[in-house]
């Protein structure tokens, strides 16, 4: 409560000074703003030092033992933490700190609450604002300072809005508003390409024991995590494959995935994109440019069914340009990326996540137990043999089996398998005699491979899932 009273007292005092001086100065709003700012600083600046530009700076802490200032030079890149507040109200409008964002009610799980990586350039329009630039010019790597910035060196007459995945804010700062910025200069980077190259190489060496000569391309590393049931076929450079993936930063933060359970676990599941959480079809023939290059580099050479992790520099990612989706994770310039990628076998693997299709089921050399298969219901066998007694219709006279295929219109024995329906609730719900509406619906079954009705089929069915 005392803090709030002091804050409002400051506003009142400044307002009184401005009103009292109104007759002594030209009726110029900009002059009034400057006078209000300077008066506030005189009363509550807490020993901050005034820079020639009009920004005030107070050092809060330092990790450097040197008294010699070695600030970034124009053209360097800096890793910068910050929290911004309006000077007079004290309201926070932006922060890189997750705890602060939670207190503000603006926390987003998809936001990566880490330092911003930005170019330190006085003339770069996408770099830092002038007041922050002036403050940074007084800082060593590791310093934490509080900068008091007048409106003309802050966000100008237009102000700024802070929305989207990077800031994690739903906030704004108005035009012609003085601000306070708490700044932490985490790192000065003269050469961002060399810096991220070192990061990637160190990650591969420390985590996988891989050296520079282990690359699958320059600064692209890949490590096998698990081989699938079929590990003989390799993805070539002119292939279309389906994959599941998880995208991470080097610190492990997940920024994207097409695996529904993973997205839900990390609270980034997007209900607005219905097809997102399905296997992703990727062509490696060089003409597909829908995804970043590192994705293609990593997939070529993997085996079907394999799960691998790759790490690569932004040369194969998003380069020197930041990615700024309105409702997803923002990605800094020169950001190395990690992906966990699973390449699916074209015909499935018989697992819960990757059921066989009918072609994959029929091509197995040995019968397997407890496997999954997926297909469309296309009929049933009214007799003892699929080849001679199959009926491809929704008008069926038996309850004991159904036929499934990879397409809704299949009508040949070579393209179908028969599924034995056990007596009970499953048979009651799925047999075509009583349930013609399930005809041509997609379904998955778990059971055992066996000779059934004259060819390979499924018996001892335990579970089913209507798709």
C-alpha positions in Angstrom: 0.0 0.0 0.0 2.8 2.4 0.8 4.4 1.8 -2.6 1.1 2.7 -4.3 0.8 5.9 -2.3 4.3 6.9 -3.2 3.6 6.3 -6.8 0.5 8.4 -6.9 2.3 11.0 -4.9 4.9 11.2 -7.6 2.3 11.7 -10.3 0.6 14.4 -8.3 3.8 16.3 -7.6 4.9 16.1 -11.3 1.4 17.3 -12.4 1.6 20.2 -9.9 5.0 21.3 -11.1 3.8 21.2 -14.7 0.7 23.2 -13.9 2.7 25.8 -11.9 5.2 26.3 -14.7 2.6 26.4 -17.4 2.7 30.2 -17.5 6.5 30.2 -17.6 7.0 28.0 -20.6 5.7 28.0 -24.1 2.5 26.0 -24.5 4.4 23.1 -26.1 3.3 19.6 -25.1 6.8 18.1 -25.9 8.4 20.6 -23.5 5.9 19.7 -20.8 6.7 16.0 -21.3 10.4 16.7 -20.9 9.8 18.8 -17.8 7.6 16.2 -16.3 10.2 13.5 -16.9 13.1 15.5 -15.6 11.1 16.5 -12.5 10.1 12.9 -11.8 13.7 11.8 -12.1 14.9 14.6 -9.8 12.4 13.4 -7.2 12.5 9.6 -7.7 15.5 8.8 -9.9 17.3 7.0 -7.1 20.8 8.1 -8.1 20.5 7.2 -11.8 23.1 8.8 -14.0 21.9 11.0 -16.9 23.4 10.2 -20.3 23.9 12.9 -23.0 20.9 11.6 -24.9 18.5 12.2 -21.9 18.3 8.5 -20.8 19.0 7.8 -17.1 20.8 4.6 -16.1 21.4 3.0 -12.7 23.5 -0.2 -12.5 21.7 -2.8 -10.3 24.3 -5.6 -10.5 27.2 -6.9 -12.5 28.9 -10.3 -13.0 32.0 -8.5 -14.4 35.0 -7.8 -12.1 36.4 -5.3 -14.5 35.7 -1.6 -14.1 36.4 -1.0 -17.7 33.3 -0.8 -19.8 33.4 -3.0 -22.8 29.9 -2.5 -24.3 28.7 -4.0 -27.6 29.7 -2.2 -30.7 27.4 -1.3 -33.5 26.7 -4.4 -35.6 27.1 -6.9 -32.7 24.2 -9.1 -31.6 23.2 -9.2 -28.0 21.3 -11.7 -25.8 19.0 -9.5 -23.7 16.5 -10.0 -20.9 14.2 -7.2 -20.1 11.0 -6.0 -18.3 9.3 -2.8 -19.3 7.0 -0.6 -17.2 5.3 2.7 -17.8 7.2 5.4 -15.8 4.3 7.1 -14.1 1.8 4.2 -13.6 4.3 1.5 -12.9 2.3 -0.9 -15.1 4.3 -3.7 -16.7 3.7 -3.9 -20.5 6.3 -6.5 -21.5 8.6 -9.0 -19.8 10.9 -11.9 -20.7 10.4 -13.4 -17.3 7.8 -16.2 -16.9 7.1 -15.5 -13.3 6.4 -11.9 -14.1 4.1 -12.9 -17.0 2.2 -15.2 -14.6 1.7 -12.4 -12.2 0.4 -10.2 -15.0 -2.0 -12.9 -16.2 -0.3 -12.9 -19.6 1.6 -16.2 -19.4 1.5 -18.4 -22.4 2.8 -22.0 -22.5 4.0 -21.6 -26.1 6.2 -18.6 -25.2 9.9 -19.3 -24.8 10.8 -17.1 -21.8 14.4 -16.7 -22.7 16.5 -13.6 -23.7 15.8 -11.9 -27.0 18.6 -12.2 -29.5 18.7 -8.9 -31.3 21.1 -6.8 -33.4 22.7 -3.9 -31.6 22.4 -1.2 -34.3 21.5 2.4 -34.1 20.2 2.5 -37.6 18.5 -1.0 -37.7 14.8 -0.4 -37.6 14.1 -3.9 -36.3 16.7 -3.6 -33.6 16.3 -2.1 -30.1 14.6 1.2 -29.4 16.9 4.2 -29.1 16.7 4.5 -25.3 17.6 0.8 -24.8 20.4 1.2 -27.3 21.8 4.2 -25.3 21.6 2.2 -22.1 23.3 -0.9 -23.6 26.2 1.3 -24.7 27.1 1.7 -21.0 26.9 -2.0 -20.1 29.3 -4.8 -19.8 28.3 -8.4 -20.5 26.6 -9.6 -17.4 25.4 -6.2 -16.2 21.9 -5.5 -15.0 20.7 -1.9 -15.2 17.5 0.1 -14.8 17.0 2.6 -17.6 14.6 5.5 -17.4 13.7 6.5 -20.9 11.8 9.7 -22.0 8.9 9.3 -24.5 11.0 10.5 -27.5 13.5 7.8 -27.0 11.0 5.1 -26.2 8.1 4.1 -28.4 7.4 7.5 -29.8 4.0 8.9 -30.6 2.5 5.6 -31.8 3.4 3.5 -28.8 3.7 -0.3 -29.3 1.6 -3.4 -28.8 3.0 -6.7 -27.4 1.1 -9.8 -28.5 2.0 -13.2 -29.8 4.2 -16.1 -29.0 7.5 -14.3 -28.3 6.6 -11.8 -25.7 3.7 -13.8 -24.4 2.0 -10.6 -23.6 -1.5 -9.2 -24.3 -0.5 -5.7 -23.6 0.5 -2.3 -25.0 2.3 0.9 -24.2 0.7 4.1 -25.4 2.2 6.8 -27.4 4.4 9.5 -25.8 4.8 7.5 -22.6 8.0 7.5 -20.6 9.2 4.0 -19.6 11.4 2.1 -17.2 13.4 -0.8 -18.7 15.2 -3.3 -16.5 17.9 -4.7 -18.7 20.2 -7.7 -18.4 22.9 -8.0 -21.0 23.4 -11.8 -21.0 25.9 -12.0 -23.9 27.6 -9.9 -26.6 28.0 -11.9 -29.9 30.2 -10.3 -32.6 29.6 -13.2 -35.1 26.2 -14.9 -34.7 27.0 -17.5 -37.3 30.1 -18.7 -35.6 28.4 -18.6 -32.2 25.5 -20.8 -33.2 27.9 -23.2 -35.1 29.8 -23.7 -31.8 26.5 -24.2 -29.9 25.4 -27.0 -32.3 28.8 -28.7 -32.4 29.0 -28.6 -28.6 25.5 -30.1 -28.3 26.3 -32.9 -30.6 29.6 -33.6 -28.9 28.4 -33.4 -25.3 25.1 -35.3 -25.8 26.0 -37.8 -28.6 29.8 -37.8 -28.7 29.7 -36.7 -32.3 32.5 -34.8 -33.8 32.6 -32.4 -36.8 33.4 -35.2 -39.2 30.2 -37.0 -38.1 27.9 -34.6 -39.8 25.4 -35.7 -42.4 25.8 -32.2 -43.9 27.8 -29.3 -42.7 26.6 -28.5 -39.1 23.8 -31.0 -39.3 24.0 -33.9 -36.9 21.7 -36.9 -36.4 21.5 -39.6 -33.7 19.4 -42.7 -33.9 17.2 -43.2 -30.9 15.3 -46.3 -31.8 15.0 -48.6 -34.9 11.6 -49.9 -35.9 10.5 -53.4 -36.5 11.7 -53.2 -40.1 15.1 -51.7 -40.3 16.3 -52.7 -43.7 14.8 -50.1 -46.0 16.4 -46.6 -46.1 14.8 -43.3 -47.1 16.4 -42.1 -50.4 16.6 -38.6 -51.7 13.7 -39.1 -54.0 11.0 -40.5 -51.7 7.7 -39.4 -50.1 7.5 -40.5 -46.5 5.2 -39.8 -43.5 6.7 -38.6 -40.3 5.9 -37.6 -36.7 8.1 -34.9 -35.2 8.8 -32.8 -32.1 10.6 -29.5 -32.6 12.8 -28.1 -29.8 15.3 -25.5 -29.0 18.7 -26.6 -27.6 17.5 -26.1 -24.1 14.7 -28.6 -24.7 11.7 -26.2 -25.0 9.1 -27.7 -27.4 7.9 -25.1 -29.9 6.1 -27.4 -32.4 4.9 -31.0 -32.8 2.3 -33.0 -34.8 1.9 -35.6 -32.0 -1.3 -34.9 -30.2 -0.4 -36.4 -26.8 2.9 -34.4 -26.7 1.1 -31.2 -27.6 -1.4 -31.8 -24.8 1.3 -32.7 -22.3 3.1 -29.4 -22.8 -0.1 -27.4 -23.1 0.4 -26.3 -26.7 -2.4 -28.4 -28.3 -4.1 -26.3 -31.1 -7.8 -27.2 -31.4 -8.2 -24.9 -34.4 -6.1 -27.1 -36.8 -7.9 -30.3 -37.2 -5.3 -32.0 -39.5 -2.2 -30.9 -37.6 -2.0 -34.0 -35.4 -1.6 -36.6 -38.1 1.5 -37.9 -39.8 3.2 -35.3 -41.9 3.8 -36.2 -45.6 7.3 -35.1 -46.7 8.8 -35.4 -50.2 12.6 -35.6 -50.3 13.0 -35.1 -54.1 14.2 -31.5 -53.7 11.1 -29.8 -55.1 9.2 -29.7 -51.8 10.1 -26.5 -50.0 7.3 -26.5 -47.5 9.5 -27.2 -44.6 13.0 -26.1 -43.4 16.0 -27.7 -45.1 17.2 -29.3 -41.9 14.1 -31.5 -41.9 14.9 -32.9 -45.3 18.6 -33.3 -44.5 17.8 -35.4 -41.5 15.2 -37.7 -43.1 17.3 -38.8 -46.0 19.3 -41.8 -44.9 16.9 -42.7 -42.0 15.4 -46.2 -42.0 11.7 -46.8 -42.1 10.4 -47.1 -38.6 13.5 -45.3 -37.2 13.2 -42.5 -34.6 16.2 -40.2 -34.6 17.1 -36.8 -33.3 18.8 -34.1 -35.4 20.3 -30.7 -34.5 21.4 -28.1 -37.0 22.2 -24.4 -37.4 19.8 -21.8 -38.7 21.4 -22.1 -42.1 19.0 -25.1 -42.5 16.3 -23.4 -40.4 15.1 -19.8 -40.3 18.4 -18.0 -40.7 18.8 -14.4 -39.6 15.0 -13.6 -39.7 12.9 -14.1 -36.6 9.6 -16.1 -36.9 6.7 -14.3 -35.3 3.4 -16.2 -35.4 0.5 -14.5 -33.6 -0.4 -17.6 -31.6 2.8 -19.7 -31.5 6.3 -19.7 -30.4 8.5 -16.9 -31.7 11.9 -18.0 -32.9 14.9 -15.7 -32.6 17.3 -15.0 -35.5 20.3 -17.4 -35.7 18.6 -20.0 -33.6 19.8 -23.7 -33.8 17.0 -26.2 -33.8 16.5 -29.8 -32.6 14.0 -32.2 -34.1 13.0 -35.7 -33.0 11.7 -37.4 -36.1 10.0 -40.8 -36.6 9.8 -42.1 -40.2 6.8 -44.3 -40.6 6.9 -47.5 -42.6 4.7 -46.9 -45.8 2.4 -49.8 -44.8 2.5 -49.4 -41.0 4.1 -51.4 -38.3 1.2 -53.0 -36.6 1.5 -50.9 -33.5 -1.1 -48.8 -31.7 0.3 -45.6 -33.1 1.1 -47.0 -36.5 -1.3 -49.8 -37.5 -0.7 -51.9 -40.6 -2.7 -51.0 -43.5 -4.2 -54.0 -45.3 -1.3 -54.2 -47.8 1.2 -54.2 -44.9 -0.8 -56.8 -43.0 -0.9 -59.1 -46.0 2.8 -58.8 -46.8 4.1 -60.1 -43.5 6.1 -63.3 -43.8 5.3 -64.6 -40.4 2.1 -64.4 -38.4 2.2 -61.9 -35.5 0.0 -61.8 -32.4 -1.5 -58.7 -30.8 -1.1 -56.4 -33.8 -3.2 -53.5 -35.1 -4.6 -53.1 -38.6 -6.6 -50.3 -40.2 -8.9 -50.3 -43.1 -12.4 -49.6 -44.5 -15.3 -52.0 -44.0 -16.2 -53.2 -47.5 -18.3 -56.4 -47.0 -18.2 -59.8 -45.4 -17.8 -63.5 -46.4 -21.0 -65.6 -46.6 -19.3 -68.9 -46.7 -15.8 -70.4 -46.0 -13.6 -68.7 -48.5 -12.8 -65.0 -49.2 -12.0 -65.7 -52.9 -15.3 -67.4 -53.7 -17.8 -66.3 -51.0 -17.1 -62.6 -50.4 -20.0 -60.1 -50.7 -18.9 -56.5 -51.3 -22.1 -54.7 -50.1 -23.9 -53.4 -47.1 -26.5 -56.1 -47.5 -25.1 -59.1 -45.6 -26.6 -62.2 -44.2 -23.8 -63.2 -41.7 -22.7 -61.7 -38.4 -19.4 -63.6 -37.8 -17.0 -61.5 -39.9 -16.4 -58.4 -42.0 -13.9 -57.5 -44.7 -11.7 -54.5 -44.6 -9.5 -52.9 -47.4 -7.3 -49.9 -47.9 -9.9 -48.2 -50.1 -13.7 -47.9 -49.7 -14.4 -49.5 -53.1 -12.2 -52.6 -53.0 -13.9 -55.7 -54.4 -11.1 -58.2 -54.9 -9.8 -60.9 -52.6 -6.2 -59.8 -53.1 -7.1 -56.3 -51.6 -9.0 -57.4 -48.5 -8.6 -59.3 -45.3 -11.4 -60.9 -43.2 -11.8 -60.0 -39.5 -13.4 -62.6 -37.2 -16.0 -60.8 -35.0 -16.1 -62.5 -31.6 -19.6 -63.1 -30.1 -20.7 -60.4 -27.8 -20.8 -56.5 -27.9 -18.2 -56.2 -30.6 -20.1 -58.5 -33.0 -23.4 -56.9 -32.1 -22.1 -53.4 -33.0 -20.0 -54.2 -36.1 -21.7 -56.9 -38.1 -23.1 -55.6 -41.4 -26.3 -57.6 -41.2 -27.5 -55.6 -38.2 -25.4 -52.4 -38.8 -25.3 -51.6 -42.5 -24.5 -48.0 -41.6 -20.9 -48.9 -40.8 -20.3 -50.0 -44.4 -17.3 -48.1 -45.8 -16.4 -46.6 -42.4 -12.7 -46.7 -41.4 -11.8 -48.9 -38.4 -8.8 -50.3 -36.5 -8.6 -53.8 -35.0 -6.2 -55.4 -32.6 -5.9 -59.2 -32.8 -3.8 -62.1 -34.1 -2.8 -62.9 -37.7 -3.9 -66.3 -38.8 -5.2 -68.3 -41.8 -8.9 -67.4 -41.8 -11.5 -68.0 -44.5 -8.9 -69.2 -47.0 -6.2 -66.5 -46.7 -4.4 -64.4 -44.1 -6.8 -62.6 -41.8 -7.3 -61.6 -38.2 -8.8 -63.7 -35.3 -8.9 -63.3 -31.5 -9.8 -59.7 -31.9 -9.4 -57.8 -28.6 -10.1 -54.2 -29.4 -11.4 -51.9 -32.2 -11.5 -48.2 -32.8 -13.9 -46.5 -35.2 -12.1 -43.7 -37.0 
